[in-house]
Protein backbone atom coordinates (compact mmCIF):
# COMPACT_ATOMS: atom_id res chain seq x y z
CA UNK A 1 0.00 0.00 0.00
CA UNK A 2 1.10 3.56 -0.58
CA UNK A 3 2.45 5.84 2.10
CA UNK A 4 0.08 8.17 3.93
CA UNK A 5 0.24 11.74 2.59
CA UNK A 6 -0.29 14.71 4.89
CA UNK A 7 -3.17 16.99 3.86
CA UNK A 8 -0.83 19.90 4.57
CA UNK A 9 1.57 18.60 1.87
CA UNK A 10 -1.02 18.06 -0.87
CA UNK A 11 -4.55 16.86 -1.56
CA UNK A 12 -5.62 14.16 -4.01
CA UNK A 13 -7.40 14.95 -7.25
CA UNK A 14 -10.98 16.16 -6.60
CA UNK A 15 -13.51 13.32 -6.24
CA UNK A 16 -10.77 10.65 -6.37
CA UNK A 17 -11.74 7.90 -3.88
CA UNK A 18 -9.04 7.68 -1.20
CA UNK A 19 -8.43 6.36 2.30
CA UNK A 20 -8.85 9.04 4.97
CA UNK A 21 -6.99 9.03 8.29
CA UNK A 22 -8.06 11.29 11.11
CA UNK A 23 -9.16 11.69 14.68
CA UNK A 24 -12.55 11.75 16.42
CA UNK A 25 -13.24 14.53 18.91
CA UNK A 26 -12.76 11.94 21.70
CA UNK A 27 -9.18 11.34 20.52
CA UNK A 28 -9.74 7.98 18.81
CA UNK A 29 -8.10 7.55 15.44
CA UNK A 30 -10.04 6.30 12.43
CA UNK A 31 -9.58 5.24 8.81
CA UNK A 32 -12.40 5.35 6.27
CA UNK A 33 -12.98 5.82 2.56
CA UNK A 34 -13.83 9.26 1.23
CA UNK A 35 -12.93 12.00 -1.20
CA UNK A 36 -12.11 15.69 -1.41
CA UNK A 37 -13.85 18.42 -3.38
CA UNK A 38 -12.05 21.13 -5.37
CA UNK A 39 -12.46 23.55 -2.46
CA UNK A 40 -10.64 21.15 -0.10
CA UNK A 41 -13.73 19.97 1.82
CA UNK A 42 -13.64 16.28 2.62
CA UNK A 43 -16.57 13.84 2.66
CA UNK A 44 -16.56 10.26 3.94
CA UNK A 45 -17.96 7.35 1.95
CA UNK A 46 -21.14 7.66 4.02
CA UNK A 47 -21.66 11.26 2.89
CA UNK A 48 -20.54 12.89 6.14
CA UNK A 49 -18.98 16.28 5.59
CA UNK A 50 -15.95 16.13 7.89
CA UNK A 51 -16.09 19.86 8.66
CA UNK A 52 -19.77 19.73 9.63
CA UNK A 53 -19.99 16.38 11.39
CA UNK A 54 -19.73 16.83 15.18
CA UNK A 55 -17.97 13.52 15.88
CA UNK A 56 -15.15 13.88 13.37
CA UNK A 57 -12.46 16.32 14.40
CA UNK A 58 -10.25 16.40 11.32
CA UNK A 59 -8.53 14.44 8.59
CA UNK A 60 -4.74 14.60 8.84
CA UNK A 61 -3.63 12.21 6.08
CA UNK A 62 -4.90 10.40 3.01
CA UNK A 63 -3.69 7.50 0.85
CA UNK A 64 -4.61 6.37 -2.66
CA UNK A 65 -6.85 3.32 -2.98
CA UNK A 66 -4.93 0.24 -4.08
CA UNK A 67 -5.45 -0.76 -7.68
CA UNK A 68 -7.84 -3.64 -8.25
CA UNK A 69 -6.28 -7.04 -8.87
CA UNK A 70 -6.55 -8.27 -12.47
DSSP file (Angstrom, degrees, kcal/mol; ACC not computed):
  #  RESIDUE AA STRUCTURE BP1 BP2  ACC     N-H-->O    O-->H-N    N-H-->O    O-->H-N    TCO  KAPPA ALPHA  PHI   PSI    X-CA   Y-CA   Z-CA
    1    1 A X              0   0    0      0, 0.0    64,-0.1     0, 0.0    65,-0.0   0.000 360.0 360.0 360.0 153.7    0.0    0.0    0.0
    2    2 A X        -     0   0    0     62,-0.3     2,-0.1     1,-0.1    64,-0.1  -0.200 360.0 -93.6 -69.4 163.1    1.1    3.6   -0.6
    3    3 A X        -     0   0    0      1,-0.1    61,-0.3    60,-0.0     2,-0.2  -0.418  44.6-100.2 -72.0 152.6    2.5    5.8    2.1
    4    4 A X        -     0   0    0     59,-0.1     2,-0.5    -2,-0.1    59,-0.2  -0.568  36.3-147.1 -72.7 139.6    0.1    8.2    3.9
    5    5 A X  E     -A   62   0A   0     57,-3.3    57,-2.1    -2,-0.2     2,-0.1  -0.939  14.1-121.9-114.0 129.1    0.2   11.7    2.6
    6    6 A X  E >>  -A   61   0A   0     -2,-0.5     4,-1.8    55,-0.2     3,-1.2  -0.448  12.1-135.6 -68.3 137.5   -0.3   14.7    4.9
    7    7 A X  T 34 S+     0   0    0     53,-2.2    -1,-0.1     1,-0.3    54,-0.1   0.723 107.3  60.8 -66.2 -18.9   -3.2   17.0    3.9
    8    8 A X  T 34 S+     0   0    0     52,-0.4    -1,-0.3     1,-0.1     3,-0.1   0.708 104.9  48.4 -78.9 -18.8   -0.8   19.9    4.6
    9    9 A X  T <4 S-     0   0    0     -3,-1.2     2,-0.3     1,-0.3    -2,-0.2   0.916 130.0 -39.5 -82.5 -49.1    1.6   18.6    1.9
   10   10 A X     <  -     0   0    0     -4,-1.8    -1,-0.3     0, 0.0     2,-0.3  -0.964  50.0-124.7-170.9 160.4   -1.0   18.1   -0.9
   11   11 A X        -     0   0    0     -2,-0.3     3,-0.1    -3,-0.1    -5,-0.1  -0.778  33.0-107.6-109.3 156.9   -4.5   16.9   -1.6
   12   12 A X        -     0   0    0     -2,-0.3    -1,-0.1     1,-0.2     3,-0.1  -0.191  54.1 -70.5 -72.2 174.4   -5.6   14.2   -4.0
   13   13 A X    >   -     0   0    0      1,-0.1     3,-1.9     4,-0.1    23,-0.4  -0.383  69.6 -85.4 -60.6 143.6   -7.4   15.0   -7.2
   14   14 A X  T 3  S+     0   0    0      1,-0.3    23,-0.2    -3,-0.1    -1,-0.1  -0.271 111.5   6.2 -55.6 136.7  -11.0   16.2   -6.6
   15   15 A X  T 3  S+     0   0    0     21,-3.2     2,-0.5     1,-0.2    -1,-0.3   0.512  89.3 141.8  66.4   9.9  -13.5   13.3   -6.2
   16   16 A X    <   -     0   0    0     -3,-1.9    20,-0.4    20,-0.2    -1,-0.2  -0.707  58.4-118.4 -77.1 122.0  -10.8   10.7   -6.4
   17   17 A X        +     0   0    0     -2,-0.5    48,-0.8    18,-0.1     2,-0.3  -0.441  49.4 161.5 -63.6 129.6  -11.7    7.9   -3.9
   18   18 A X  E     -CB  34  64A   0     16,-2.8    16,-2.3    -2,-0.2     2,-0.4  -0.900  44.2 -97.1-140.9 166.9   -9.0    7.7   -1.2
   19   19 A X  E     -CB  33  63A   0     44,-3.1    44,-1.8    -2,-0.3     2,-0.4  -0.755  38.6-151.1 -83.9 137.6   -8.4    6.4    2.3
   20   20 A X  E     -CB  32  62A   0     12,-3.7    12,-1.9    -2,-0.4     2,-0.4  -0.911   9.2-166.4-111.8 139.1   -8.9    9.0    5.0
   21   21 A X  E     +CB  31  61A   0     40,-2.4    39,-2.4    -2,-0.4    40,-1.8  -0.993  29.8 124.0-125.3 129.4   -7.0    9.0    8.3
   22   22 A X  E     -CB  30  59A   0      8,-2.2     8,-2.0    -2,-0.4     2,-0.4  -0.818  49.1 -90.9-160.8-160.7   -8.1   11.3   11.1
   23   23 A X  E     -CB  29  58A   0     35,-1.9    34,-1.9     6,-0.2    35,-1.3  -0.997  23.5-132.3-138.9 133.6   -9.2   11.7   14.7
   24   24 A X  E >   - B   0  56A   0      4,-3.5     3,-2.0    -2,-0.4    32,-0.2  -0.349  38.0-105.0 -72.8 163.5  -12.6   11.7   16.4
   25   25 A X  T 3  S+     0   0    0     30,-2.4    31,-0.1     1,-0.3    -1,-0.1   0.753 122.2  60.7 -63.2 -22.3  -13.2   14.5   18.9
   26   26 A X  T 3  S-     0   0    0     29,-0.3    -1,-0.3     2,-0.1     3,-0.1   0.397 123.2-104.5 -85.3   4.3  -12.8   11.9   21.7
   27   27 A X  S <  S+     0   0    0     -3,-2.0     2,-0.2     1,-0.3    -2,-0.1   0.276  76.2 136.2  95.8 -11.2   -9.2   11.3   20.5
   28   28 A X        -     0   0    0     -5,-0.1    -4,-3.5     1,-0.1    -1,-0.3  -0.498  50.4-130.0 -73.9 138.8   -9.7    8.0   18.8
   29   29 A X  E     -C   23   0A   0     -6,-0.2     2,-0.3    -2,-0.2    -6,-0.2  -0.521  27.8-173.8 -84.0 154.2   -8.1    7.5   15.4
   30   30 A X  E     -C   22   0A   0     -8,-2.0    -8,-2.2    -2,-0.2     2,-0.4  -0.982  19.1-156.6-146.7 158.0  -10.0    6.3   12.4
   31   31 A X  E     +C   21   0A   0     -2,-0.3     2,-0.3   -10,-0.2   -10,-0.2  -0.998  28.2 150.1-131.8 133.2   -9.6    5.2    8.8
   32   32 A X  E     -C   20   0A   0    -12,-1.9   -12,-3.7    -2,-0.4     2,-0.2  -0.960  45.2 -94.9-152.5 169.0  -12.4    5.4    6.3
   33   33 A X  E     +C   19   0A   0     -2,-0.3    12,-2.7   -14,-0.2    13,-0.3  -0.601  58.6 124.5 -85.2 150.7  -13.0    5.8    2.6
   34   34 A X  E     -CD  18  44A   0    -16,-2.3   -16,-2.8    10,-0.3     2,-0.3  -0.957  39.8-125.4-176.3-166.1  -13.8    9.3    1.2
   35   35 A X  E     - D   0  43A   0      8,-2.4     8,-2.7    -2,-0.3     2,-0.3  -0.979  15.0-121.2-158.0 165.1  -12.9   12.0   -1.2
   36   36 A X  E     - D   0  42A   0    -23,-0.4   -21,-3.2   -20,-0.4     6,-0.2  -0.820  19.1-136.7-110.6 150.7  -12.1   15.7   -1.4
   37   37 A X    >   -     0   0    0      4,-2.7     3,-1.8    -2,-0.3   -21,-0.0  -0.509  36.6 -97.8 -93.6 171.9  -13.9   18.4   -3.4
   38   38 A X  T 3  S+     0   0    0      1,-0.3    -1,-0.1    -2,-0.2   -24,-0.0   0.825 124.3  57.2 -58.8 -32.5  -12.0   21.1   -5.4
   39   39 A X  T 3  S-     0   0    0      1,-0.1    -1,-0.3     2,-0.1     3,-0.1   0.424 121.7-105.9 -83.0   4.0  -12.5   23.6   -2.5
   40   40 A X  S <  S+     0   0    0     -3,-1.8    -2,-0.1     1,-0.3    -1,-0.1   0.312  73.1 140.9  92.3  -9.0  -10.6   21.1   -0.1
   41   41 A X        -     0   0    0     -5,-0.1    -4,-2.7     1,-0.0     2,-0.4  -0.377  41.5-143.4 -64.7 149.7  -13.7   20.0    1.8
   42   42 A X  E     -D   36   0A   0     -6,-0.2     8,-2.2    -3,-0.1     9,-0.4  -0.938  15.3-170.6-120.7 138.5  -13.6   16.3    2.6
   43   43 A X  E     -DE  35  49A   0     -8,-2.7    -8,-2.4    -2,-0.4     6,-0.2  -0.989  18.4-131.1-128.9 137.0  -16.6   13.8    2.7
   44   44 A X  E >   -D   34   0A   0      4,-2.1     3,-2.3    -2,-0.4   -10,-0.3  -0.309  35.8 -98.6 -79.0 169.8  -16.6   10.3    3.9
   45   45 A X  T 3  S+     0   0    0    -12,-2.7   -11,-0.1     1,-0.3    -1,-0.1   0.707 125.0  58.7 -61.2 -19.5  -18.0    7.3    1.9
   46   46 A X  T 3  S-     0   0    0    -13,-0.3    -1,-0.3     2,-0.1   -12,-0.1   0.330 122.7-104.6 -92.6   6.7  -21.1    7.7    4.0
   47   47 A X    <   +     0   0    0     -3,-2.3     2,-0.6     1,-0.3    -2,-0.1   0.625  69.1 149.9  83.3  14.5  -21.7   11.3    2.9
   48   48 A X        -     0   0    0      1,-0.0    -4,-2.1     5,-0.0     2,-0.7  -0.716  45.4-136.3 -85.0 120.4  -20.5   12.9    6.1
   49   49 A X  B >>  -E   43   0A   0     -2,-0.6     4,-2.3    -6,-0.2     3,-0.9  -0.662  12.7-147.4 -73.5 115.6  -19.0   16.3    5.6
   50   50 A X  T 34 S+     0   0    0     -8,-2.2    -1,-0.2    -2,-0.7    -7,-0.1   0.838  94.9  51.8 -58.3 -36.8  -16.0   16.1    7.9
   51   51 A X  T 34 S+     0   0    0     -9,-0.4    -1,-0.3     1,-0.2    -8,-0.1   0.799 118.1  37.0 -71.1 -27.1  -16.1   19.9    8.7
   52   52 A X  T <4 S+     0   0    0     -3,-0.9     2,-0.4     3,-0.0    -2,-0.2   0.676  91.5  96.8 -99.4 -19.3  -19.8   19.7    9.6
   53   53 A X     <  -     0   0    0     -4,-2.3     3,-0.3     1,-0.1    -5,-0.0  -0.586  64.8-147.7 -78.1 126.7  -20.0   16.4   11.4
   54   54 A X  S    S+     0   0    0     -2,-0.4    -1,-0.1     1,-0.2   -29,-0.1   0.728  92.1  51.9 -69.1 -21.7  -19.7   16.8   15.2
   55   55 A X  S    S+     0   0    0    -31,-0.1   -30,-2.4   -30,-0.1     2,-0.5   0.831  95.5  74.7 -84.9 -31.7  -18.0   13.5   15.9
   56   56 A X  E     - B   0  24A   0     -3,-0.3   -32,-0.2   -32,-0.2     3,-0.1  -0.705  56.3-174.5 -87.7 124.4  -15.2   13.9   13.4
   57   57 A X  E     -     0   0A   0    -34,-1.9     2,-0.3    -2,-0.5   -33,-0.2   0.972  57.2 -43.7 -81.0 -62.8  -12.5   16.3   14.4
   58   58 A X  E     - B   0  23A   0    -35,-1.3   -35,-1.9     0, 0.0     2,-0.5  -0.982  42.0-114.2-167.1 158.0  -10.2   16.4   11.3
   59   59 A X  E     + B   0  22A   0     -2,-0.3   -37,-0.3   -37,-0.2     3,-0.1  -0.844  28.1 174.9 -94.3 128.6   -8.5   14.4    8.6
   60   60 A X  E     +     0   0A   0    -39,-2.4   -53,-2.2    -2,-0.5   -52,-0.4   0.719  62.1  15.0-105.3 -28.1   -4.7   14.6    8.8
   61   61 A X  E     -AB   6  21A   0    -40,-1.8   -40,-2.4   -55,-0.3     2,-0.3  -0.928  56.0-164.2-143.6 163.5   -3.6   12.2    6.1
   62   62 A X  E     -AB   5  20A   0    -57,-2.1   -57,-3.3    -2,-0.3     2,-0.3  -0.963   3.6-162.0-144.5 161.3   -4.9   10.4    3.0
   63   63 A X  E     - B   0  19A   0    -44,-1.8   -44,-3.1    -2,-0.3   -59,-0.1  -0.995  29.1-104.4-144.6 143.6   -3.7    7.5    0.9
   64   64 A X  E     - B   0  18A   0     -2,-0.3   -62,-0.3   -61,-0.3     2,-0.2  -0.306  41.9-105.1 -63.1 150.3   -4.6    6.4   -2.7
   65   65 A X        -     0   0    0    -48,-0.8    -1,-0.1     1,-0.1     3,-0.1  -0.520  42.2-104.7 -70.3 143.1   -6.8    3.3   -3.0
   66   66 A X        -     0   0    0     -2,-0.2     2,-0.1     1,-0.1    -1,-0.1  -0.395  40.5-101.3 -67.2 149.5   -4.9    0.2   -4.1
   67   67 A X        -     0   0    0      1,-0.1    -1,-0.1    -2,-0.1     3,-0.1  -0.436  43.1-100.4 -70.4 145.8   -5.4   -0.8   -7.7
   68   68 A X        -     0   0    0     -2,-0.1     2,-0.1     1,-0.1    -1,-0.1  -0.359  38.9-107.6 -65.9 143.0   -7.8   -3.6   -8.3
   69   69 A X              0   0    0      1,-0.1    -1,-0.1    -3,-0.1    -3,-0.0  -0.445 360.0 360.0 -69.7 145.3   -6.3   -7.0   -8.9
   70   70 A X              0   0    0     -2,-0.1    -1,-0.1    -3,-0.1    -2,-0.1   0.505 360.0 360.0 -68.5 360.0   -6.6   -8.3  -12.5
